[in-house]
Amino acid sequence: MVLAQLQCFVPERNDLNQHRVIGSAVPRKEGFDKVTGRARYADDITLPGMLYGATVRSKIPRGKIRQINFGPGVDWNDYVVVTAKDIPGRNCIALISDDQPCLADGFTNHPEEPILLVAHPDRRQLSKAVEAVEVICDPLQAVFSMEESERQTEVIWGTDNLLKTFLIEKGSLEGIWEKAAHIVEGEYFTGAQEQLYIENNGMIATYDVAAGVTVWGSLQCPYYVHKALMALFALPEDKVRVVQMETGGAFGGKEEYPSMIAGHAALLAMKAKRPVKVVYDRMEDMAATTKRHPSRTRHRTAVDASGKILGGEIEITMDGGAYATLSSVVLSRGTIHAGGPYCWPNVTIRSKAVATNSPPHGAFRGFGAPQTLFAMERHMDRIAEAVGISPVEVRKRNFLKPGMTTTTEQVIREDIDLERLLDHALELAQYQEKKRHFPAQCRSGKMKKGMGIAAFLHGAGFTGSGERYLSSVVGIEALPDGLIRVLVSSAEFGQGTNTVLCQIAAETLNLPYEWVTIAQPDTSIVPNSGPTVASRTAMIVGKLVHSAALGFKQTLLASGKLVENYKPEAFRQACSDHIKKHGELRSFSQYEAPSGIFWDDQKYRGEAYAAFAWAVYVAEVSVDLTTYSVTVDDFVALQEIGKVLHPRLAEGQIAGGVAQAIGFALYEKVVWQNGRMLNNQMTNYIMPTSADVPPIRVFFEELGNVHGAYGAKGIGELPMDGPAPAIINAITDALGVPFHFIPLLPEDIYAGLAAHSLAPVK
């Protein structure tokens, strides 16, 4: 992979440029430990007397458990065995609807569902024991597709198989179909996608009657695990401790699932009265854990003769798997983003997540938005074709502008100029010039070239009233030597959390970056600053760090130990003096919703997000007409993300997201059979390698953001939203044949060409 190029376009705004630490590519806080091997991951830890745990899982998609037999050839006296009957609290993974059991009890609802647990001092003995357990079930009728679930011939969840529904209504559709010069319809599909983090899921647990449960592991959200363990063990919050170890990637896949594996390790530890480690291998991790929700989105759009949207209907269906888990919030974000960065005077959006007998689908970078934005951006090209205008022009005629409202009637108050952003992206990509030369380059007939664009937005932070509900808290404390430590539960898993939060604190306190550290996320030490998800860390948590640091500084100024325009050495001395005289010195800040931000949960209307990031991506592709394979030749990613806090980390976030989205578009196909993932190995689940990734040219524009620290917005999920539609639009441009689903494999391209009599018969 060619490293991305970084170019920041910064408008004339002095408040965005007068910083010492913010905007600099300072060294990563955890970087030295990682490159020297000092970083400690869950599987690096061994505790005295520790056992190793494994999971016995369902081999059928749905059934009634009649009997469990422990087979011969295994000395079961050497093993610790845990079933649902050993759970002291509620048998559920406490999250939103609490419908998923920690261990199946009586019934199993998907392949790979945990039924019982075993532990042994020798890790090598576990597979033999797992194979020796026979779970006898009476099979029940299972449901494997969204369409089957919608028919409700077999009800497998609730009374109607509906995990969640949403409705957004803006304006009125009455009469718009009659006024339309064109009515454009389309149906678009996206598949499941595996997060494929480098480090598999892993957890270590101890249990003590007096102290309670302690777990250490690879995770994104310490307080999610904390909540789940409190419910599972019926313990008060001070008897549950969760510590995040160094975490080797997550991408949403370690948002809710660590609560499951932590519960399993802790139940084994309780029964064994010894520490227990549970670490999945790659095959188990891929088969049993969550994936991106498969989706189907239907558009019916009324446009006038110029291509301007008059109104439309959007219907979204997502496959939630066997239990609700996070489907409601994934569906919510997908629903709100379904209209893209366009003005819809009148629109009705209906969405639903349905149950199937596959492992539950969950969080994955983008959180529902990549699915619906893929549909929106493919549909915009279809509208352009119907009207007879270019994909560029149809977007320009429909872009949101300041003062307009989104589909939830949120007023755009940012000074965003999407037409100029689009023009800038096209210029960077040399869009017009390259398209003029494509015919000559493809003269041999063995290759076709095309270019595609995608314009999109991504809301930063929890949707609607979510941040109010979380009421996140962060802290700043002085250490005895006068250095500063940031106290947050936000997790570092490669994206740069530790670094940017320390940058914000250092900038606010006018201190050298090296004088600021960050606490390891440990629920016995750090406050609940919310989960590390939803592109919220830099904007929401960062703003709280800024506020806490201001409060910290004000305390010292008010005490007289510090004066304005102080030197860093004076600050450090003031901290040391205060601690010697008064004890600890801390400042905390709690989230308060900004004024003018209101969300109606009942009507699903209002200010869905305090700020949006905006982007235009341009893809250039070649299609080989011998192998029908696609090569992405060049990729331009231009985005407005507020203030760029750390240029190198921001660049890496965008380049990594684009690479991951190329996999979503062209390579990563989950093969299902009766609800089970068949290709759960890296030899047959194909992801893009460095040879498959083009030069990714990254550019930023900075407009700032009053709701984020030093003007920052969220960045982590944005680059997942746009590449897939840009690439598929480019393939359609090259071949003249529309494709409306991903991943798009060579065999799909051949079939599409053959259906249009454009491929040779073989």
N, C-alpha and C positions, 0 to 999 in steps of 0.2 A: 504494500500500500504506500503510495506517495503521500508524504506528510502534507497536511492541509496548509494552505497559505492564509495568513491572517492580515486583514486590512480593516482598520476601524475607521468608519466615517463618523466624525463627531461634529454635530452642529455647533454653532457659536453659542456655547453656554458655559460661562466661567465656573459655575458651581459643579460641573461634571469633571473639571480638569485640575483643580487645585488640591491635589492629594499627594501624600508621601508614600503610602503603602497601597491604598486602593488603586487598582489599575496597573499594578506591577506584577511581574511573574516571579514572585518570591518563591523560595524552595518549599516544597510540600512538607507539611509537618511530619507525616509518617513516612516520607520518602526514603530517608536514610535507613531506617529499620527494615524496610522492604527490600531494598537493593543489597543490603548486607546480610540478609537472612535472620535478623534479630526479631522480626515480627513474629508473633505467636498466634497461630490459628488453632481452632478447636482440636484438630487431630494431632497437634504438637504437644498437647497437655496430657500428662499421665499423673493421676493421683494415687496415693498409697491404697492398695487393696482394691483397685478399680476393676469392675467387670465390664464386659462389652455386651451391648444389646442388639437385638435384631427383631424384625417384625414378621409375623405370619399373616399373609394377606389373602383376600378373597381371590379365587380363580374364576369366578363366574360374575356376570354383570348384575344379577339381581336374584335373591333367593332367601328362603327361610332356613336358618341354621338349626339343624336337628341334633347334631352330635359332634363332639370333638374328640378324636382319638389320638393318643400319644403312642406312636409306633415302637416296635422293637428295635434293637440295635443301638439304642441310646440310653445311657444311664441318667434318667431324669432326675435322680437325687443330686446330680452335679449342677443342675440348671435351676435358675429362678424363672418361674412362669407367672405372668400377669394376665388376667382377663378383665372384662368389664366389671365383674363382681368385686374386684379389688379397689375400685375407684371410691375414695372416701367422700367425694363431693358430687357434683353434677357431671354426668357422662356427656359432656359436650365441649366443643372448642368455642368458648365464649368470644363472640365477635360482634355480630349485628343481630341476626335472628336466632343464633345459637341452635341451629338445626343439625349440625354435623357432630356425630358422636366421636369421642376420642378413640373408642374401640367398639366395633360392631357388637350389638347385643340383641340376639334373636333374628335379626335380618341383616343382609348385606345389600348395598345399593349400587355398587360399582366395582369393576375389577380393581384389584390392588387395594381395596379397602382394608385397613388394619383390623384384625380380629383378635389376636393375642400377641404377647411379647415374651421373648426369652432372653436370658442373660447368662453368660459363662465367663470364667476367668481367661479362657483362651479364645480369642477372636476366630481362630481357624475352625473351631468346633461348631460355630453357629449355623453355617449353611446345612450341615448334616441334620441338626435338630429341626430347623425350619422345614426341611423336606420330609422329616419323619412325622410331622403333625398332619393329620387328616381331618379336614373340615367337611362334614357331610351336610349337604344342603338340598332342599327341595327347590329346584329352579322356578322362578316366576317370570312372567312375560316382561321383557325389557324393551326400552325405547332408546334408539340410537341416533336419531336425527331430529332437527328442529321441526321438520314437517310432520313426523310421527307424533312428536310431543304436542304440536298445535292441534292435531286431529282429536286428541284426547281419547282415542280408542282404549288406551291403557293409561290410567292416572297413577303416576309414580311419586308425585309431590303435591301436598295440599289437596285441594278439590278440583284443580284445573291445570296443573303442571306449570303455573305461572309463578316464577320466583319474584318478579317485580314488573310493574308497568309504570310508564310515565306518559303524560299528555301535555304538550305545549300548544297553545292557541294564540295566534296574533292576528289581529284584523279579522276579516271575514272572507271566506272563499266563495260566497254567494255571487254569482254573475261573472266571476273572472274567467271561467272556461269559455263562456260565450264571447268575451272580449278578446280572447287570445288569438294571435295570428298563428301561433304554433303551440301544440301541446306535446311535450317531450316526456317520454317515459323510459325508465331504465331500472334494471335489477342488478345488484352488485354483491359479490360474495368475497369474504376473506376467510382464510383458514386459521387453524390453531397455530401457535408458534411457541417453541420451547425457549426459556430464558437462557439456558446454556451458559450459566455463570461458570467461572473457572473452578471455584471451590464448591464441592458438593455440600448439601445440608449436613450439619453436624451439631451435636449438643452433648454436654457433660452435666450431670446432675448429682447433687447430694441431698440427703434428707436427714433431718434431726428432729426429734419430737419437740425439743425446746426451741430450736432456732428456726425450724420450718424447712422450706425448699430453697435451694440455691441452684441456679443453672448458669452455665457459661456456654456461649455458642455463636454461630454464624447467623446474623439476623439484621433486619432493618429497623425494627420497631420494638425496643425493649419493653415499653409499657403495654403493648398488645399482648406480649408473652406473659407479662406480669398479671394482667387482667384474666387471661385464660387459666393460669395456674391457681389463682385465688379461687375461681369457680370450681376447678377440677378437684382441689384438695380441701375446699371449704375452709380456707385460711384467711385471716385478716391481712391487710396490705403489708404490715411490718414483718410478717412471717414468710414473705416471698421476696426473693432477691434475684434479679436478672442482670447478667453482665454480658455485654457484647464483646466478643473477642475480635481480633483482626478478621475482616470478612472479605473473602475473595470474590467480589461481584455479587449482584443481587437482581437488578432490573425489575423489581417487583416480585420476583419469585421467592424472596425471603421476607415478604411483608406479613402474610398470615400463616404460612405453612410452618415456620419455626415454632409456633404455639403447639402444633401437633407433635413434632418430634421432641420438644421440651417436655411435654406432658408424658410421653412414652418413657423417656429417660428417667424422669422424676418418679414415676410409678414403680419402675424397676428398682430404683435406688431405695425407695421407701420399703419395699418388700425384702430386698436383699440386705438392707442396713449397711450398704457399702456404696461408694460412688459408682456410677454407671455412665459409660460413653456410648452414644449411638451415632454412627457416621454412615451415611448411605454411599454405596458405590454409584458409578455413573448410570448404570442400567436401572437401578431401583429409583434413583432420583428422577430420571426422565419419565419412567412409567407411572410413578405414584403421585408426583407433585403437580401443582397447577400449571396451566398454560394460558396463553392469550385466548380470549373468547372467540370462537368462530362466529361469523355474522352474516346476515343478509339484510341489505338495505334497498328499499324500493322508492323510487322518485317518480312523481307525476307533477310536471311543472308547466305552468302557463306563462308564455312570454309574448311580448309584442313583436311587431315586425322588425324592430331594431335589435332584438335580442335581450331586451330588458325584462327582468323577472317581474311578473305581476303577482304571482303567488304560487302555492303548490302544496302538495301532500308528501310527507316523508314517513315511511314505515320502516322501523328498525326491529330486527329480531336477533337476539344473541343466545348462544348455547351456553347455559350456565353449568352444565354437568349435574351431578347427583344432589348437590347441596347448594344452598344460597351463597354461603361465604361472602365474597365481596361483589357479587353480581349486581347488587342494587346500585352501588356507587360507580362501578364501571359503566353500567348502563346509563346512569345519570350524566356522566361526563360525555359519553358518546352522543346522547340525545341533545345536549346543549351545544355541542360542536357540529352537529349535523348540517347546519346551514352554512358553515364555512365563514369566510370574511366578506359575506355578501349581504346586500339589503333585500330582505323579504318583506314587502309591505303586508302581505297576507300569507300565513302559513299555518298548517296543522302538522304537528310531529307526534306520531304515536310510536311508542317503543315498548318492547317486552323482552324479558329474559326468561327462557323456558328451561325446564329440567329434562335431562337425559341421563341414561345410566353409564356415563363415563366419569372418570375422576373429576372433581369440581374444577372449573376454570377460575382463574383468579387474576391478580394484578400482574401487569406487564407494562413496562415503559410506554406511556401514552394513555393507558387506562381507558380504553373505549374510543378515544378520539381518532387513532389511526384507522379504525374500521370505518367510521362514518365519514371521515374526511377523504378516504380513498373513494368512497361512493360519490361524494360531492364533486371532487375534482375530475373524476371520470365523466360525471354527468355534465359538467360545464363544457367539456369538449364535445359531448353529444349535442348540447344546445347550440354550440357554435356551428356544428355541421348542419343541423336542421335549419338554422337561420341563414347560413351561407356567409358567415363572417369568420374571422380568425379566432383561435383560442385566446390570443392576446386581447383582442378587441372585446370579446364577450365578457371577459373578466373586468376590463376597465369600465364597461358600461354598468356593472353591477356591484362594484366595490363599495364597502361601507366607507363613510366619510365622517369626520367629526360632527357631532350633532345628530347623526342618524342612530337608529336603534337596532340591536341584535334581535334574534328570534325570541329571546326572553324579555325584550323591550328594555334592555340595558342601554343607556345612552352612551355613545362613544365620546368620551371627554378627552382622550389623548389626541395629541396633534399628529396623528398618523396620516401619511399620504401614500396609500397603497399603489396608486398609479405610478408615482415616482419610484417607489420601491421596485415595482415590476420593471420599469424602464431600466433602472440601474442593474438589475439582475440580468436582463437580456443583453445589455451592453457588455457586462462582465463575461457572459457566456458567448459573446459574438454570435448571437442567435441568428440574425438575418443573414449575416455574411456566410456562416456555415451552411445554412439551408440552401443558399444559392449554389454552393459548390457540391452539394450531395449528388445531384444527377451524374456529374462527371466522375465522381469517386466510385459510383456504383455501376459503371458502364458494363462491367464484365457479367453482371447478372447473378453473380455468386453471393452477393452481399447487398443488403439494404440498410440505409442509415436514416435515423430520424431524431427529432428533438421534441421533448415534452416539458411542460411547465406545471407547477402546482403552487397555488397561493393558499395560505392557511393562517390560522391563529391558534394559540393555546393559552388557556386561562391558568394563572399562577395561584397556587394555594387550593385549599379545600373549597368545594362548590358551595355556593349559597351560604347557609348558616353554619356550615361545617366548622369554620375557624372559631365562631362564637361558642359552639358546643365544646370544642377542644380546650379553649381558654388556656393556651399554652403559657408556660412559665420558663424563663431562663435566668441564670444567675452569673454574676461576676464576683470573684473573690480574690483577695490578696493573700499570697503565701508568706510565711515568716521572713523570707529573704527579700520581700518587696516585689517579687514578680507576680504576674496576674494569671489567673486560671479561669477559663470559660466553663460554665456548668450547663450542659444541655444533654438531652437524651438523643439528639440527632446523631445518626450513625454514619461513620465513614466506611464506605465500601468501594473506594476507588474513584469516586466522583469529585472529591476535593472539599468535603464538608469541613474537616478540621482546619484546613488552610484558610478558606474564605471567612470563616467565623472569627479566626484569630486576626486576620487582616482587619476586619471591621472593628474589633475591640482595640487593636493597636492604633488604628487611625483615629478613633474617637478619643482615646486617652492620650494621644500624642506621644506614644511610646515606640521604641524599636520593635519590629515584628518578632524578633527573637526573644523578647521579654514576655511574650504572651504564650501560654500553653492551654491545652484543652483537656478536660477530664475524660477518662475512659467512661463510656456510657455504662453506668451501674446504678440501678434503681435505688440503692441504699445511699447514694451520694448525690446524684443529679436530679433536678426536678423534671416533671413531665413536659417537655417542650413539643410533644406531638410526634407523630410518625415521620420517618424520613421518606416521604412520598409526595406525589402531586405537585412537583416543581415548587415546593413551598420553602425549602431550607434557606436559600439566599434571601428571598424576599420577606417571608413571614418571620422565620427564626432570626435571620440576620437583623431585621429591624428591631426585634426584641433585645438582641445583644447590644445593638447601638443604644437603645433606651436604657438598658441596665448599666452600661458603661457611663452614660451621661449622669445617671443617678449616683454612681460610685464616685465620679469626679466631683459632683456637687457636694457630697458628704465631706470630702476632704477640704474643699474650698470653704464650706461653712464652718468647719472646725477650726480654721485658721492655720492649720498645718501646711496648707498649700496656698499659693497665690496664683492669680491669672498669669498666663504666659510663662508657665513653669518649664524648667528643664526636666528631661526624663529622670536624671539622678535625684532631683528634688522630690519628684513624685514617688520614687522608690523609697526614699528615706521617710517620707510622710507615711507611707503604708507601714513600714517597719515600726515607726514610733507609735502609730495608732494601735497596732496589734499588741505591742508590749504593754500599753497602758489599758486598753479596753478589751483585748481578746480579738476574736475574729472580726474581719471587715468584709462584708458582703453587700451586694446590691442585687435585687431581683426586679424583673419586669414581667407583667402579665398582659396577654393580648387583650386589646380593646378594639372593637370594630371601628374603622374610620367613619367619620360622619358622612352621611349621604350614601352609605352602602346598606341597602335593605333588600332582603330576599323573602319572598312569600312561598313557603314550602307547600302550601295547599294548592296554589294556582301555578306553581313553578314559573314564577315571573319575577323579574327585578334584576338586581346587580349580582350576577352569577359569580363574578370574580372581581377582585379589586383592580386587577390589571391583566391585560393580555400581552403576550409576545406575538409578533407578526413576522411572517416570512414568505419569501418567494424562492423556490428551488427550480433549477433548470437541469435536465438530464439529456445527455447525448448518448445514443446507443447505436450499435451495429448488430444486425441479425444475419447470421450465417445461414444461407439457404441450402446448404448441404447437411449440416447437423441440426439446424433450427435452434441453435444456442444463441443467447444474447450476451453481448459484451457491453458494459457501461463504459464508454470511452472517456467521458468527462462529466464532472458534476459540480455545479455552482450552487452554493448554499448561502443565501443572503438573508439575514434576520435582524430585526430590531428587538433587543432584549433589555432595554434600559441601560444602566451603566454596566460595562464589562469589568467585573471586580478583579479578575485574574485572567489575562489574555490567553495564557498557555492552557489553563484548565478549561476555559470556555471553548477554545479551539478544539481541544480533545473531546469535550462533550458532543460537539456538533459532528466532528468526523466519526466518532464512535457510533453515534446515533444513526448517521447516514449508512454506515457499513452494516449495522444491524437491520436497518430497513431494506437494504438491498437483499438481504437474506429473506426477509418477509415477502418481498416482491417476486423473487426469482428462484429461490433454492429450497427454503425450509418448509417441507411438506410433511406433516404428521400423518402417518398411515394408520388408520383405525380399523380394527376388526372386533366386532361385538363389544365396543366400548373400551378396548384395550389398545394402547399404542404399540404397534408392532415393531417400528424402527427406532427402538429406544437405545441406540448406540451411536457413537459419533462416526462409525464406519458407514452407516446407512441413513442417518439423519444428516443431510448435507447442509452445511453452512458455508458462506463465502470465506475463502482464504485470502491471504494478502495478494495472491495473483489474480483474484476475481474483483478486487476493489479498485476503482479508478482513482486518478488524482481527484481529491475532494478539496475544492477551493472554497475556503470559508471566509465570509465577510460579515462585518457587523455594522449596524447603525445604532446610535445611542441617542434616545430621546429623553431618557430619565424616567423616573417613576416616583411620585410623592409617597407611595405606600411601601417602598422598599429602602433598605439601608443604602445610602449614597446613590439612590436611583435605580437599584438593581431590580430585575424581574426574575422569574423562574426560567431555567434553560434546559434542564435535564431531559424532559419529555418531548420538547418541541421538535428536535430533529428526527424523531420517529414518525411524525405525522405526514411529511410531504414527499419523501423519496419514492414510495411505492406508486402513487398516482402519477408522479412526474415520469417515472420509468415506463409504466404501462402506456401512458399517453405518447411517449416517444416511440414505443414499439408499434402502436397503432398508426402513428405518423409515418413510420418507415414502411409498413406493410399495406396500409389502407384497409386493414381488417380490424374490427373492434374486438377487444378482450375486456371482460368485465369481472374477472375474478383473479385472486392471487392465493398461493404462489402460481406463477405462470411458468411451466416447465417446457422444455423443447417439444415433448410429445403433444402438449396442449397447442403450441404454435402450429405444429404440423397439422393437427386436427382442424384448427381454425382456418388455415389456408385451404385444406382439402374441402372443407364445407363450402368455401367460396370458389371452388374449382381453381385454386391458385397453387396447389401443391401437386407434384407428380404422383401418380398412382404407384404404390410399391407392393 
